[in-house]
Each structure stands twice: as structure tokens, then as C-alpha cells.
Amino acid sequence: MGRKRTKSGKIRLTEVAKLAGVSPITASRFFRNPDALSLNKRERVDSAVKELGYVPNLAARALASHRTEVIGVVIPSLTNSVFADVLRGVYDSSEQSRYSIQLANTRYSILQEEKLLRLFRAQKPAGLIVTGINQTAESRAVLESMDCPVAQIMEIGDSPVDMMVGFSHYDASFAAISHILEQGYRRIGFLGARNKAVGAPPIKNLGLAKAVAKPK
């Protein structure tokens, strides 16, 4: 005799709770905050979930909690090795948590970034990681309207949306070029990646220009 299903063919959370011998609230808490349950209850609910093949309704949970258990990550490139290290850190940090990572690639397009940020806002993520601090006014407005923590990475500045993780490319380039000038060198070359984004020049270039232009 097969297990009883609803008309839609889906297993309900109440069925999981009944098989595990816990209340529906406890079964729900297993998905929202498993650490709040004792090891015995976690194991019983986990066993019932696997036996019944229960799949939680993430959309319904998002409506109830006003957030999904997804962390959005917005980067400009999948081929730049710098971002491979960033993603490794993101995945390593989230591996033991209940959160999943949703990755988005802007391909250095400010219009694509605006589009992706609006999409993430509609999906109600638990958090958002976005590369850089030179967002357009539209992207900045979307980030400021997000109902979740927002981390801007790879650069720091004076006006964070929420929090920043990185270092000042402006200060770094200024210090490096100033040191070279102090050593007596005057014919200085700069080799860097082509900036594909439309808008302001890279912050590091501004630091370089200021160092070269300062009084000797």
C-alpha cells in the first residue's frame, strides 16, 4: 500500500510531523532553525523527510517569513580568477548553514546589474553580496530598498549601502605610485585589465593620477 498523498500528489508537512512523532510547528522549525531542536528530534524529522520524499515549499515559506533562504551573489565575471577565490570563500562559509547561494553574472554591464538587482529584490533573498561600490543611481536605489543585509565587496568607500568588505584601490594605487616617485622614477607605466564597464574610470586609476600630479 503506497503512502497517502494529497490531490496534488505532494506530501504535506503535517504528514512529516506525524511520522516523526512531533508537532507541525516542530517539523517546520526543522527547516527554519534546525539548531533549535534537540538532536533526537532533528534525526526523527530528517528520517521522516527522507522516507516520505518531502520537498519544502520555498515560495510559501518566503511569503510567510518575507525572505527566502537564498544569498544572492552578483559578480562581473566568471572567468576572472579573482572572483573564483571570492566564490570559494562564499561557498565555504555557507556550506554548513541552511542558506543556498544564487549566483548572477553582470558581465561588466551596468544595465545587466540593474536588471539582476531588481530580480533579486523580487525574490526576497536572505542577504546580497554585490561587487564594487560604483553602482548607478538606479542600482543604488534598489540596493537601499532591499529588506536584507547587503555587502559590497572588493572595494571600500565613504558611503556604504549597508556594509563593505575589501580595501581602497584608490589608496593602494596612490601609495604604490607615490613610493615609485619617491625613489626617483618619473617615466611610469601602468598595465591593468581593460575596464569594460560604462561610467566612471576605475578608482585605482584616479589614485594613480593624483599621485603623479601631486607637487614634487
C-alpha positions as CSV (number, residue, x, y, z in Angstrom):
1,M,0.0,0.0,0.0
2,G,1.5,3.3,-1.0
3,R,1.7,6.3,1.2
4,K,-1.2,8.7,1.3
5,R,-0.9,11.8,-0.8
6,T,-2.9,14.9,-1.3
7,K,-4.8,15.5,-4.6
8,S,-1.7,17.4,-5.9
9,G,0.5,14.4,-5.2
10,K,2.6,16.3,-2.7
11,I,3.5,15.2,0.8
12,R,2.4,17.7,3.4
13,L,4.4,18.9,6.4
14,T,1.7,17.5,8.7
15,E,2.4,14.1,7.4
16,V,6.1,14.5,8.1
17,A,5.3,15.7,11.6
18,K,3.0,12.7,12.2
19,L,5.6,10.2,11.1
20,A,8.3,11.8,13.1
21,G,6.1,12.0,16.2
22,V,6.4,15.8,16.6
23,S,4.1,18.7,16.2
24,P,3.8,20.5,12.8
25,I,5.4,23.6,14.4
26,T,8.4,21.5,15.4
27,A,8.6,20.0,11.9
28,S,8.5,23.5,10.4
29,R,11.2,24.7,12.8
30,F,13.5,21.9,11.5
31,F,13.7,23.7,8.1
32,R,13.8,27.2,9.5
33,N,16.1,26.8,12.5
34,P,17.2,23.2,13.0
35,D,19.7,24.1,15.8
36,A,16.6,25.0,17.9
37,L,15.7,21.3,18.0
38,S,17.3,18.5,20.1
39,L,19.4,16.1,18.2
40,N,16.8,13.3,18.7
41,K,14.0,15.4,17.1
42,R,16.2,16.6,14.3
43,E,17.1,13.0,13.4
44,R,13.4,11.9,13.6
45,V,12.2,14.7,11.3
46,D,15.1,14.2,8.9
47,S,14.3,10.5,8.7
48,A,10.6,11.2,8.0
49,V,11.5,13.8,5.3
50,K,13.7,11.2,3.5
51,E,11.2,8.4,3.9
52,L,8.3,10.4,2.6
53,G,10.3,12.3,0.0
54,Y,9.0,15.6,1.4
55,V,10.1,18.8,-0.5
56,P,9.5,22.1,1.4
57,N,7.6,24.8,-0.5
58,L,10.2,27.6,-0.6
59,A,7.8,30.0,-2.2
60,A,5.2,29.6,0.6
61,R,8.0,29.9,3.2
62,A,9.2,33.1,1.6
63,L,5.7,34.6,1.8
64,A,5.4,33.6,5.4
65,S,8.8,34.9,6.5
66,H,9.2,37.6,3.9
67,R,12.6,36.1,2.9
68,T,13.9,33.1,1.2
69,E,16.9,31.1,2.4
70,V,19.0,32.3,-0.5
71,I,22.0,34.5,-0.5
72,G,22.5,36.3,-3.8
73,V,26.0,36.9,-5.2
74,V,26.5,39.4,-8.0
75,I,29.9,39.4,-9.7
76,P,31.0,40.9,-13.1
77,S,32.9,37.9,-14.4
78,L,33.0,34.1,-14.2
79,T,36.4,33.8,-16.0
80,N,38.4,36.3,-13.8
81,S,40.4,34.2,-11.3
82,V,40.0,36.8,-8.7
83,F,36.3,36.0,-8.4
84,A,36.9,32.3,-8.3
85,D,38.6,32.9,-4.9
86,V,35.7,35.1,-3.8
87,L,33.2,32.4,-4.7
88,R,35.2,29.7,-3.0
89,G,35.1,31.8,0.2
90,V,31.3,32.4,-0.1
91,Y,30.6,28.7,-0.6
92,D,32.9,27.5,2.1
93,S,31.3,29.9,4.6
94,S,27.8,28.9,3.7
95,E,28.3,25.2,3.4
96,Q,27.3,24.3,6.9
97,S,24.4,26.7,7.0
98,R,20.8,26.4,5.8
99,Y,21.4,29.0,3.1
100,S,21.9,28.4,-0.6
101,I,23.9,30.5,-3.0
102,Q,22.4,32.0,-6.1
103,L,25.0,33.4,-8.5
104,A,24.5,36.2,-11.0
105,N,27.0,37.5,-13.6
106,T,26.7,41.1,-14.9
107,R,29.4,40.7,-17.5
108,Y,30.5,44.2,-16.6
109,S,27.2,45.6,-17.9
110,I,25.7,48.3,-15.7
111,L,22.3,47.7,-17.3
112,Q,22.5,44.0,-16.6
113,E,23.5,44.7,-13.0
114,E,20.4,46.9,-12.6
115,K,18.2,44.1,-14.1
116,L,19.7,41.5,-11.8
117,L,19.4,43.6,-8.7
118,R,15.7,44.2,-9.4
119,L,15.3,40.4,-9.9
120,F,17.0,39.6,-6.6
121,R,14.8,42.2,-4.8
122,A,11.7,40.5,-6.1
123,Q,13.0,37.1,-4.9
124,K,13.4,38.4,-1.3
125,P,16.9,37.0,-0.5
126,A,18.2,36.5,3.0
127,G,21.3,38.5,2.0
128,L,23.0,40.0,-1.0
129,I,26.7,40.3,-1.9
130,V,27.5,42.7,-4.8
131,T,30.8,43.5,-6.4
132,G,32.1,47.1,-6.2
133,I,30.8,50.4,-4.9
134,N,30.3,52.3,-8.2
135,Q,26.7,51.3,-8.8
136,T,24.5,53.5,-10.9
137,A,21.9,55.7,-9.2
138,E,19.2,53.1,-10.2
139,S,21.2,50.2,-8.8
140,R,22.0,52.1,-5.6
141,A,18.3,52.8,-5.1
142,V,17.5,49.1,-5.5
143,L,20.2,48.1,-3.0
144,E,19.0,50.7,-0.5
145,S,15.4,49.3,-0.8
146,M,16.5,45.7,-0.1
147,D,15.0,44.2,3.0
148,C,18.1,42.2,3.9
149,P,21.8,42.7,4.7
150,V,23.8,44.0,1.7
151,A,27.6,43.6,1.4
152,Q,29.6,45.5,-1.2
153,I,32.9,43.7,-1.8
154,M,36.3,44.2,-3.4
155,E,36.3,48.0,-2.5
156,I,35.6,50.3,0.3
157,G,34.4,53.9,0.4
158,D,32.7,56.6,2.4
159,S,29.1,55.7,1.6
160,P,28.2,52.0,2.1
161,V,24.7,50.9,1.4
162,D,25.0,48.6,4.4
163,M,28.5,47.1,4.8
164,M,31.7,46.9,2.8
165,V,34.4,44.3,2.7
166,G,37.6,45.0,0.8
167,F,40.3,47.7,0.6
168,S,40.7,51.1,-1.0
169,H,42.0,50.6,-4.6
170,Y,42.4,54.4,-4.7
171,D,44.6,54.5,-1.6
172,A,46.6,51.4,-2.7
173,S,47.4,52.8,-6.1
174,F,48.2,56.2,-4.7
175,A,50.6,54.7,-2.1
176,A,52.3,52.5,-4.8
177,I,52.9,55.3,-7.3
178,S,54.0,57.7,-4.6
179,H,56.6,55.2,-3.4
180,I,57.9,54.8,-7.0
181,L,58.1,58.6,-7.4
182,E,60.0,58.9,-4.1
183,Q,62.6,56.5,-5.5
184,G,63.3,59.0,-8.3
185,Y,61.5,57.3,-11.1
186,R,59.5,59.6,-13.4
187,R,58.5,57.5,-16.5
188,I,55.9,55.3,-15.0
189,G,53.8,52.8,-17.0
190,F,50.6,51.2,-15.8
191,L,49.3,47.8,-17.0
192,G,45.9,46.8,-16.0
193,A,42.7,45.0,-17.1
194,R,40.5,46.7,-19.6
195,N,37.6,48.4,-17.9
196,K,34.5,47.1,-19.7
197,A,32.0,48.9,-17.5
198,V,30.5,52.1,-18.8
199,G,30.8,55.1,-16.5
200,A,33.4,56.4,-14.1
201,P,37.1,55.4,-14.6
202,P,38.5,52.7,-12.3
203,I,39.1,54.0,-8.8
204,K,42.7,52.8,-8.9
205,N,43.4,55.0,-12.0
206,L,42.2,58.0,-10.0
207,G,44.7,57.2,-7.3
208,L,47.4,56.8,-9.8
209,A,46.6,60.2,-11.5
210,K,46.6,62.0,-8.1
211,A,50.0,60.6,-7.2
212,V,51.5,61.6,-10.5
213,A,50.0,65.1,-10.3
214,K,51.0,65.9,-6.7
215,P,53.7,68.5,-6.2
216,K,57.2,67.1,-6.2
